[in-house]
Amino acid sequence: MSDTQRLNVLAVDKAAYQPMIAMEEYIHGGSLGEELLALIKLRASQLNGCAYCLNMHAREARKAEVDQVKVDVLAGWKEAASVYSSREQAALRLTEEVTLIAGGVSDETWEAASADFSEQEMVELLMAISAINVWNRLAVSTHQPLD
């Protein structure tokens, strides 16, 4: 596969990203916190193979002072579950099932997330997971180069 950028969405249509920017403002204005958002974005980006987003969100995780061990072992978070809080585990489980949506979101995953997050936080969580999946798909499809 080539790593030459296929399309620069922003150069073609500056307004194209505006709905996504508004979504990001909503997400970051919520109550989930930058540490959890960084983990969600990193995990979805790992699953989607988005190097551009992995690079960006690893920097965000460092800026948010996410424990480096959590970042380092994120791909194997289930095996290293003790490193993550119950809330982080629930968010990561939901992130995986929403990202790999073909199998749906299990009742067990939904119930675990609902036990750790309020209904408002569930909305924010779903919006955050959905947004990073859109960003991943745009970056991967267009071969967006690393910064």
Solvent accessible surface area in square Angstrom, and as a share of the most:
residue,aa,sasa,rsa
1,M,207,0.92
2,S,66,0.42
3,D,124,0.64
4,T,96,0.56
5,Q,66,0.29
6,R,162,0.59
7,L,87,0.43
8,N,70,0.36
9,V,26,0.15
10,L,91,0.45
11,A,77,0.60
12,V,107,0.61
13,D,70,0.37
14,K,156,0.66
15,A,64,0.49
16,A,45,0.35
17,Y,32,0.12
18,Q,105,0.47
19,P,93,0.59
20,M,23,0.10
21,I,71,0.36
22,A,58,0.45
23,M,38,0.17
24,E,27,0.12
25,E,118,0.53
26,Y,92,0.35
27,I,0,0.00
28,H,69,0.31
29,G,67,0.64
30,G,30,0.28
31,S,70,0.45
32,L,11,0.06
33,G,37,0.35
34,E,84,0.38
35,E,86,0.38
36,L,12,0.06
37,L,3,0.01
38,A,2,0.02
39,L,0,0.00
40,I,0,0.00
41,K,4,0.02
42,L,7,0.03
43,R,25,0.09
44,A,0,0.00
45,S,0,0.00
46,Q,56,0.25
47,L,51,0.25
48,N,38,0.19
49,G,55,0.53
50,C,2,0.01
51,A,61,0.47
52,Y,35,0.13
53,C,3,0.02
54,L,53,0.26
55,N,49,0.25
56,M,53,0.24
57,H,7,0.03
58,A,21,0.16
59,R,98,0.36
60,E,62,0.28
61,A,0,0.00
62,R,129,0.47
63,K,178,0.75
64,A,22,0.17
65,E,144,0.64
66,V,11,0.07
67,D,79,0.41
68,Q,86,0.38
69,V,77,0.44
70,K,36,0.15
71,V,23,0.13
72,D,96,0.50
73,V,53,0.30
74,L,1,0.00
75,A,70,0.55
76,G,36,0.34
77,W,6,0.02
78,K,130,0.55
79,E,169,0.76
80,A,24,0.19
81,A,31,0.24
82,S,115,0.74
83,V,50,0.29
84,Y,8,0.03
85,S,55,0.35
86,S,72,0.47
87,R,75,0.27
88,E,18,0.08
89,Q,40,0.18
90,A,2,0.02
91,A,0,0.00
92,L,0,0.00
93,R,66,0.24
94,L,0,0.00
95,T,0,0.00
96,E,17,0.07
97,E,43,0.19
98,V,26,0.15
99,T,7,0.04
100,L,103,0.51
101,I,102,0.52
102,A,111,0.86
103,G,77,0.74
104,G,32,0.30
105,V,47,0.27
106,S,50,0.32
107,D,112,0.58
108,E,132,0.59
109,T,2,0.01
110,W,106,0.37
111,E,113,0.51
112,A,32,0.25
113,A,0,0.00
114,S,53,0.34
115,A,89,0.69
116,D,47,0.24
117,F,8,0.03
118,S,60,0.39
119,E,152,0.68
120,Q,100,0.44
121,E,30,0.14
122,M,11,0.05
123,V,73,0.42
124,E,8,0.04
125,L,0,0.00
126,L,52,0.26
127,M,68,0.31
128,A,0,0.00
129,I,0,0.00
130,S,44,0.28
131,A,0,0.00
132,I,1,0.00
133,N,14,0.07
134,V,62,0.36
135,W,46,0.16
136,N,0,0.00
137,R,118,0.43
138,L,55,0.27
139,A,4,0.03
140,V,59,0.34
141,S,63,0.41
142,T,13,0.08
143,H,22,0.10
144,Q,52,0.23
145,P,68,0.43
146,L,103,0.51
147,D,120,0.62
